[in-house]
Structure formats: structure tokens, C-alpha cells
Amino acid sequence: MIELIAKVIFGVNATMLLVLAAVYFVAGFRQQERYWTSWWLSSLILGVGLGSFIVQDLLPRSIGVLLPNLMLILGFGLRWRAAREFSGRAVSNLVVIGPAAGFLLLCLLPPFVNAYGIVYTLVNIALTTLAVLTAWEFFRDHQDRLWSRYGLAFAYCLISLSFGLRVVQGLVEGSSMLNTVPRDLTLLAHLIVSTVYITASGTFALSLAYERNAAELKKAASHDFLTGLLNRGAFEQKLRARCAAGVAKPFALALLDIDHFKAINDQHGHAAGDAVLRTCARIFRDHARESDLVARVGGEEFALFFEGANTSDAERRLSRLIEAIAQCTMGYGGRAIRVTVSAGMLHCDGAADFDTVVAQADRLLYKAKSNGRNRAETLAA
């Protein structure tokens, strides 16, 4: 009876994996992302591997032992690769293929040929390790607030725990094992856990990809494509909200303009100009605090919002920023490019009118440019 139930669950899990392989294949065909290939290929291999367990007794011993277990190890290696690719990290083929190749070589050695208990233990050690590594890959970037990461990490931790318990079973009962997976209650428990894992990992993998796409679209709508800073619309929306809140908290608004930027484009080309914009944006971002806002509001014009800064602190930070730009040598195409910026900054002790704040900061910017550039003009409102 246990064997019949086990075969039914094996079949259900294999079918689910093959369906997921088809879904991942279609998703990868539409989006052309590398991790979809690893996901659908791993699901296909795992599905065939689980299906092989159903007919394991009918296969020649060497094939019945090698094929299903080899596919499980390779399938989980590909799952680890998919997790790495999803995060944009480098992939080592040694981790993907190494465990499967090592298992194959061990099974060909005389001490392991007739010792299924040892093979069973080694397989589950490999699967436990790969599942834990994959759980970590999905969890390690949780700062991006994509909540499906937690579901995926949980699914892989759950299946790794089940594999780990089977390692213990192999160590305790290995000497009495025959040439197939033991058909007992521990197998049924593991298959039920596997069903939960397949369902959860499949659902959360699709959900995670959707969440990231949605987050990227949202960011694209509010951030400048070239520099990664807030764009004008998003910056103005946040600044308007700050001014409308009427909170009596000091702040400073600085508008900055790269001096003679047109000459840079004319002398070095627009690609060099883009490189200068990206470098300046990085410096602005590096000098900003977590509560500050940094935006590109025009071609070569940027804006900084210093939250909670008093007048002297805001002036000191702006001065350091202008100096950092002037001292930075920006290289492009083997050529050194030096730039400066001019700035106008208005400091307010509390609530202020948005249009008035922006207009005054803009006038201060043009005053700085007319007074020689590479300087800041400031005013306390």
C-alpha cells in the first residue's frame, strides 16, 4: 500500500515539475532572461528524475540507481544557478555539474557498487547542500523588499531539512537498504514535503520575477535612466509633499549646474558627456545622507534636498561636494576631463512655499554662475 501511494505522489510531483518547466520555458521565451532557462531545464530534469523512481525496480540496477539520483543532483545544481543568475551573480559550473559528476564517479568505484545505503546518504548530503545554498541565494538580497524571496527561501529550507533527515536515515539504516529508495513512512513524509516544496517554489519563483519587473517599472517611472537618480517629476512630487506638510523642520534646497557642459559635449562627444553626468551623479549620491533627496532635474542640472540640516551644516556639505567635483578627474576614452559645478542653495527653518523655494534657489544658482562659477551662493530664508 505504501509503495502504491508513493508511486502516485512521485507521479503527481513529476507532473507538476514538467508543467512548471513548460511555464518557465514560455516565460523565458517572452522575457529572454538567462535564469528562465536554468529554471525550466532544472524542472524538466527533476521531473524526469522523479518519474524514474516510479519505474526504478524495472530498470537495470546500475541505471536504476544512477539515473534518478543523478538527475536530482543535477536539477538542484541548476536551481542554484537560476538563483545566482536571477541576482546577476557569476555562476560556477563546478557547483552546477561538480556534485553530479562526483556522484557518478563514486558510484563507479568498487566500494560503492553494491552499497546502496552509502549512495543514498551521499545523494542526500549533496541535495541538502545545494538546497541550503539556493535558499541563501534567494534570501541574501532581501533588502530589495521583494517579499517572494522569503517564500522561496522557506521552500528551499524546508526541502533541505527533509533531505537532511534522510541523511540521518542513511547513516542509521544504510547497511540494510536494498537497491532502491526504501518504501516506508519516511518516504511518504518526504514526498509530501516535496509536494509542498514544488508548489511553493514554483509559485514564489513566478511571483518573485513579477515583483521585480513591477519594481523596475516603478523605478523607471521615477528615476533618471542615465544616472539612476530621481527624475524631475519624482523629485518635485516629494519636495511639494515636504513643503505642503508644514512640519517645522529645517531643510535646504540646492540646485547645481555643471559648468560649461556644452563645451564638454562639443570637445569630447556626447558619450563623454554622459560619463561626466554619471560620475557627478555618483559623487552627489556619495555625499548624500539617507534622508536626503538627490535628483537630475535637467540636462546638466541636479537638485539636492538636505533634510533636517541647519544653515552651517548645509553650507559645509555643499562646499565639500563642490570641492569633490573640482578635484575629480573624469576619464573617458583615454582622455582626462575636469569639470566644476555652480550651485544655488536656499535654507529654510521650517514650512515654506514650494514655488518660492525653487524660484529663489534658481536665482541663487544663476548668481553663482554670473559670479565666476565653481562656487555656491546661499541664502537663509
C-alpha positions as CSV (number, residue, x, y, z in Angstrom):
1,M,0.0,0.0,0.0
2,I,2.8,2.4,0.9
3,E,4.6,1.6,-2.3
4,L,1.4,2.4,-4.4
5,I,0.8,5.7,-2.6
6,A,4.5,6.6,-3.0
7,K,4.3,6.0,-6.8
8,V,1.2,8.1,-7.0
9,I,2.9,11.0,-5.3
10,F,6.0,10.5,-7.3
11,G,3.8,10.8,-10.4
12,V,2.0,13.9,-9.2
13,N,5.2,15.7,-8.3
14,A,6.9,14.7,-11.6
15,T,3.8,16.1,-13.5
16,M,3.9,19.3,-11.5
17,L,7.6,19.8,-12.3
18,L,7.0,19.2,-16.0
19,V,4.2,21.7,-16.1
20,L,6.4,24.2,-14.3
21,A,9.1,23.5,-16.9
22,A,6.7,24.4,-19.6
23,V,5.6,27.6,-17.8
24,Y,9.2,28.7,-17.2
25,F,10.0,27.9,-20.9
26,V,7.2,30.2,-22.1
27,A,8.2,32.9,-19.6
28,G,11.9,32.7,-20.7
29,F,10.9,32.8,-24.4
30,R,9.0,36.1,-23.8
31,Q,11.5,37.8,-21.5
32,Q,14.8,36.5,-22.8
33,E,16.3,36.3,-19.3
34,R,19.0,33.6,-18.6
35,Y,17.6,32.4,-15.3
36,W,14.4,31.2,-17.0
37,T,16.5,28.7,-19.0
38,S,18.0,27.3,-15.8
39,W,14.6,27.2,-14.1
40,W,12.8,25.3,-16.9
41,L,15.7,23.0,-17.5
42,S,16.0,22.2,-13.8
43,S,12.3,21.5,-13.6
44,L,12.4,19.2,-16.6
45,I,15.4,17.3,-15.2
46,L,13.8,17.0,-11.8
47,G,10.5,15.9,-13.3
48,V,12.2,13.1,-15.3
49,G,14.2,12.2,-12.3
50,L,11.2,11.7,-10.1
51,G,9.4,9.9,-12.8
52,S,12.3,7.5,-13.0
53,F,11.8,6.5,-9.4
54,I,8.4,5.1,-10.3
55,V,10.0,2.5,-12.7
56,Q,13.2,2.2,-10.7
57,D,12.6,-1.5,-10.0
58,L,12.1,-2.3,-13.7
59,L,15.4,-0.8,-14.7
60,P,18.8,-2.5,-14.7
61,R,20.4,-2.0,-11.3
62,S,23.1,0.4,-12.4
63,I,20.6,2.6,-14.3
64,G,18.0,2.4,-11.6
65,V,20.5,3.7,-9.0
66,L,22.3,6.2,-11.2
67,L,19.7,7.9,-13.3
68,P,17.1,9.2,-10.8
69,N,19.7,10.3,-8.2
70,L,22.0,11.9,-10.8
71,M,19.1,13.9,-12.2
72,L,18.0,15.1,-8.8
73,I,21.5,16.4,-8.0
74,L,21.9,18.0,-11.5
75,G,18.4,19.5,-11.2
76,F,19.2,21.2,-7.8
77,G,22.5,22.4,-9.2
78,L,20.6,24.1,-11.9
79,R,18.2,25.6,-9.3
80,W,21.2,27.1,-7.6
81,R,22.4,28.5,-10.9
82,A,19.0,30.0,-11.6
83,A,19.1,31.8,-8.2
84,R,22.6,33.2,-8.9
85,E,21.5,34.3,-12.4
86,F,18.4,36.0,-11.0
87,S,20.6,38.1,-8.7
88,G,23.1,38.9,-11.5
89,R,25.9,37.0,-9.9
90,A,28.6,34.9,-11.5
91,V,27.9,31.2,-11.8
92,S,30.5,28.5,-11.3
93,N,29.8,25.4,-13.4
94,L,31.8,23.4,-10.7
95,V,28.9,23.9,-8.3
96,V,26.3,23.0,-11.0
97,I,28.0,19.9,-12.5
98,G,30.6,19.0,-9.9
99,P,28.2,17.3,-7.4
100,A,26.6,15.2,-10.2
101,A,29.9,14.3,-11.7
102,G,31.4,13.4,-8.3
103,F,28.4,11.2,-7.5
104,L,28.7,9.4,-10.9
105,L,32.4,8.7,-10.3
106,L,31.8,7.4,-6.8
107,C,29.1,5.1,-8.0
108,L,31.6,3.5,-10.4
109,L,34.1,2.8,-7.7
110,P,34.1,-0.9,-6.4
111,P,33.4,0.0,-2.7
112,F,30.1,1.8,-3.7
113,V,28.8,-0.6,-6.4
114,N,26.9,-2.8,-4.0
115,A,26.5,-0.3,-1.1
116,Y,23.2,1.5,-1.9
117,G,23.0,2.8,1.7
118,I,26.2,4.8,1.2
119,V,24.9,6.1,-2.2
120,Y,21.6,7.1,-0.6
121,T,23.4,9.0,2.1
122,L,25.8,10.8,-0.3
123,V,22.9,11.8,-2.6
124,N,21.0,13.4,0.2
125,I,24.1,15.2,1.5
126,A,24.6,16.7,-1.9
127,L,20.9,17.7,-2.2
128,T,20.9,19.2,1.3
129,T,23.9,21.3,0.5
130,L,22.5,22.5,-2.8
131,A,19.1,23.3,-1.3
132,V,20.7,25.3,1.5
133,L,23.0,27.2,-0.9
134,T,19.9,28.0,-3.1
135,A,17.9,29.2,-0.1
136,W,20.8,31.6,0.8
137,E,21.0,33.0,-2.7
138,F,17.3,33.9,-2.7
139,F,17.5,35.3,0.9
140,R,20.7,37.3,0.7
141,D,19.2,40.2,-1.4
142,H,16.1,40.6,0.9
143,Q,17.0,44.3,1.2
144,D,15.2,44.8,-2.2
145,R,11.9,44.2,-0.3
146,L,10.7,41.6,-2.8
147,W,8.6,39.6,-0.4
148,S,8.5,36.4,-2.5
149,R,12.2,35.9,-1.6
150,Y,11.1,34.8,1.9
151,G,8.7,32.3,0.4
152,L,11.4,30.8,-1.8
153,A,14.0,30.8,1.0
154,F,11.4,29.0,3.2
155,A,10.7,26.4,0.5
156,Y,14.3,25.5,0.0
157,C,15.0,25.4,3.7
158,L,12.0,23.1,4.1
159,I,13.2,20.7,1.5
160,S,16.8,20.9,2.8
161,L,15.6,19.9,6.2
162,S,13.8,16.9,4.7
163,F,16.9,15.9,2.8
164,G,18.9,16.3,6.0
165,L,16.6,13.9,7.8
166,R,17.2,11.4,5.0
167,V,20.9,11.7,5.5
168,V,20.4,10.6,9.1
169,Q,18.2,7.7,7.9
170,G,21.0,6.7,5.5
171,L,23.6,6.7,8.3
172,V,21.4,4.7,10.6
173,E,19.7,2.2,8.2
174,G,22.1,2.3,5.3
175,S,23.6,-1.2,5.8
176,S,20.1,-2.8,5.5
177,M,19.0,-0.9,2.4
178,L,18.4,-2.7,-0.9
179,N,19.0,-1.2,-4.3
180,T,16.0,1.2,-4.3
181,V,14.7,4.0,-2.2
182,P,13.1,2.5,1.0
183,R,9.3,2.4,0.6
184,D,8.4,3.4,4.1
185,L,6.6,6.1,6.0
186,T,9.7,8.4,5.9
187,L,9.5,8.3,2.2
188,L,5.8,9.3,2.2
189,A,6.6,12.1,4.6
190,H,9.5,13.3,2.3
191,L,7.2,13.1,-0.8
192,I,4.6,15.2,1.0
193,V,7.2,17.8,1.9
194,S,8.4,17.6,-1.7
195,T,4.9,18.4,-2.9
196,V,4.8,21.5,-0.7
197,Y,8.3,22.5,-1.9
198,I,7.4,22.1,-5.6
199,T,4.2,24.1,-5.2
200,A,5.8,26.8,-3.1
201,S,9.0,27.2,-5.1
202,G,7.1,27.3,-8.4
203,T,4.6,29.8,-7.2
204,F,7.1,32.1,-5.5
205,A,9.6,31.9,-8.4
206,L,7.0,33.3,-10.8
207,S,5.8,35.8,-8.1
208,L,9.4,37.0,-7.5
209,A,10.0,37.6,-11.2
210,Y,6.8,39.6,-11.4
211,E,7.6,41.6,-8.3
212,R,11.0,42.6,-9.6
213,N,9.6,43.5,-13.0
214,A,6.9,45.7,-11.3
215,A,9.6,47.3,-9.1
216,E,11.8,48.0,-12.1
217,L,8.9,49.6,-14.0
218,K,8.1,51.7,-10.9
219,K,11.7,52.8,-10.6
220,A,11.9,53.6,-14.3
221,A,8.9,56.0,-13.9
222,S,10.6,57.9,-11.0
223,H,14.3,57.7,-11.8
224,D,16.6,59.1,-14.5
225,F,17.7,56.3,-16.8
226,L,21.3,57.6,-17.3
227,T,22.2,58.5,-13.7
228,G,19.8,56.4,-11.6
229,L,18.9,59.5,-9.6
230,L,15.3,60.7,-9.0
231,N,13.9,62.4,-12.1
232,R,12.4,65.9,-12.1
233,G,8.8,64.7,-11.7
234,A,9.5,62.4,-8.7
235,F,11.7,65.0,-7.0
236,E,9.2,67.8,-7.3
237,Q,6.5,65.5,-6.0
238,K,8.5,64.6,-2.9
239,L,9.5,68.2,-2.4
240,R,5.9,69.5,-2.8
241,A,4.8,66.9,-0.2
242,R,7.5,68.1,2.2
243,C,6.5,71.8,1.8
244,A,2.8,71.0,2.0
245,A,3.3,69.0,5.2
246,G,4.1,72.3,7.1
247,V,6.4,70.5,9.5
248,A,8.6,72.9,11.4
249,K,11.8,71.1,10.5
250,P,14.8,72.8,8.8
251,F,15.9,71.9,5.3
252,A,17.9,73.2,2.4
253,L,17.3,73.0,-1.3
254,A,20.4,73.2,-3.6
255,L,20.3,73.4,-7.4
256,L,23.6,72.6,-9.1
257,D,24.7,73.0,-12.7
258,I,27.8,71.5,-14.4
259,D,29.8,74.5,-15.7
260,H,30.4,74.7,-19.5
261,F,28.8,71.3,-20.1
262,K,28.1,72.1,-23.8
263,A,31.8,72.6,-24.3
264,I,32.4,69.1,-22.9
265,N,30.0,67.6,-25.4
266,D,31.4,69.6,-28.3
267,Q,35.1,68.8,-27.5
268,H,34.8,65.2,-26.3
269,G,31.5,63.9,-27.7
270,H,28.1,63.1,-26.1
271,A,29.3,59.8,-24.8
272,A,31.9,61.6,-22.7
273,G,29.3,64.0,-21.6
274,D,27.1,61.1,-20.4
275,A,30.1,59.7,-18.5
276,V,30.6,63.1,-16.8
277,L,26.9,63.1,-15.8
278,R,27.1,59.6,-14.3
279,T,30.3,60.5,-12.4
280,C,28.8,63.7,-11.0
281,A,25.7,61.8,-10.0
282,R,27.8,59.2,-8.2
283,I,29.6,61.9,-6.2
284,F,26.3,63.6,-5.3
285,R,24.9,60.3,-4.2
286,D,28.0,59.5,-2.1
287,H,27.8,62.8,-0.3
288,A,24.1,62.4,0.5
289,R,22.6,61.1,3.7
290,E,19.8,58.6,3.8
291,S,17.2,61.3,4.5
292,D,18.4,63.5,1.6
293,L,17.0,63.6,-1.9
294,V,19.2,63.7,-5.0
295,A,17.8,64.2,-8.5
296,R,18.7,65.1,-12.0
297,V,16.2,67.8,-12.9
298,G,17.5,68.8,-16.3
299,G,20.2,68.1,-18.9
300,E,23.2,69.0,-16.7
301,E,21.2,70.3,-13.7
302,F,20.9,68.5,-10.4
303,A,19.0,69.1,-7.2
304,L,19.8,68.2,-3.6
305,F,17.4,68.3,-0.7
306,F,19.1,68.3,2.7
307,E,16.5,67.1,5.3
308,G,17.0,68.5,8.9
309,A,20.2,70.4,8.1
310,N,20.9,73.7,9.8
311,T,22.4,76.5,7.8
312,S,26.0,76.0,8.6
313,D,25.8,72.2,8.2
314,A,24.1,72.6,4.8
315,E,26.7,75.1,3.6
316,R,29.5,72.9,4.8
317,R,28.2,69.8,3.0
318,L,27.5,71.8,-0.2
319,S,31.1,73.2,-0.1
320,R,32.6,69.7,0.3
321,L,30.5,68.5,-2.6
322,I,31.6,71.3,-5.0
323,E,35.2,70.7,-4.0
324,A,34.9,66.9,-4.6
325,I,33.7,67.6,-8.1
326,A,36.5,70.0,-8.8
327,Q,39.2,67.6,-7.6
328,C,37.8,64.6,-9.5
329,T,39.5,63.7,-12.8
330,M,36.9,62.0,-15.0
331,G,38.5,59.8,-17.6
332,Y,36.8,58.8,-20.9
333,G,38.4,57.2,-23.9
334,G,41.9,57.7,-22.5
335,R,41.2,61.4,-22.0
336,A,41.1,63.2,-18.7
337,I,38.2,65.5,-18.2
338,R,37.9,68.0,-15.3
339,V,34.7,69.8,-14.5
340,T,33.3,72.2,-11.9
341,V,29.8,72.9,-10.7
342,S,28.0,76.0,-9.6
343,A,25.2,75.9,-7.0
344,G,22.5,78.0,-5.5
345,M,21.1,77.0,-2.1
346,L,18.2,78.2,0.0
347,H,17.9,77.2,3.6
348,C,14.6,77.2,5.4
349,D,13.9,76.8,9.1
350,G,10.5,75.1,8.6
351,A,7.5,75.2,6.4
352,A,7.8,77.0,3.0
353,D,6.1,77.5,-0.3
354,F,7.3,75.1,-3.0
355,D,7.3,77.6,-5.9
356,T,9.0,80.2,-3.8
357,V,11.8,77.9,-2.6
358,V,12.5,76.6,-6.1
359,A,12.5,80.1,-7.6
360,Q,14.9,81.5,-5.0
361,A,17.3,78.6,-5.3
362,D,17.2,79.0,-9.1
363,R,18.1,82.7,-8.8
364,L,21.0,81.9,-6.5
365,L,22.3,79.3,-9.0
366,Y,22.4,81.9,-11.8
367,K,24.0,84.3,-9.4
368,A,26.8,81.8,-8.7
369,K,27.3,81.3,-12.4
370,S,27.5,85.0,-13.1
371,N,30.0,85.5,-10.3
372,G,32.6,83.2,-11.8
373,R,31.2,79.6,-11.5
374,N,32.7,76.8,-9.4
375,R,31.1,78.3,-6.4
376,A,27.9,78.4,-4.3
377,E,25.6,81.2,-3.5
378,T,23.4,80.6,-0.4
379,L,20.6,82.3,1.4
380,A,18.8,81.6,4.7
381,A,15.1,82.3,4.3
